[in-house]
Amino acid sequence: MKSTGTVSVPSFTAEALRASLVKIASADPEHLIFFSRNGTPLTTNNIRRRLRAVPGRSGH
């Protein structure tokens, strides 16, 4: 089942998405926007690990 929709995001998020789309522009149209270095979908643990690596995100 395929679906499409619109999601409003802050401008910095839109810029990051545009940059990702430029990188994968020549790939298969079904290519994931967010993916692991192996090209597989990100898991919850991948996301948590990446967020922990961002300075100042957790306040700890």
C-alpha positions, 0 to 999 in steps of 0.5 A, spaced: 500 500 500 502 506 498 500 513 500 502 520 500 501 526 504 504 533 506 508 534 513 510 541 515 517 541 518 522 547 520 526 550 515 532 547 517 529 540 517 527 542 509 534 544 508 537 537 510 531 533 507 533 537 500 540 535 501 539 528 502 534 528 496 540 531 492 545 525 494 540 520 492 537 523 486 540 518 481 538 512 485 531 508 485 525 513 486 523 508 491 530 509 495 529 511 502 531 518 505 533 516 511 537 509 511 543 506 514 550 506 511 548 499 508 542 502 505 537 499 509 532 502 513 534 505 520 532 502 526 530 505 533 537 504 536 540 507 530 536 513 531 537 513 538 545 513 537 545 518 532 541 523 537 546 521 543 551 524 538 548 531 537 551 535 542 546 539 547 540 535 545 539 531 551 541 537 556 546 532 560 
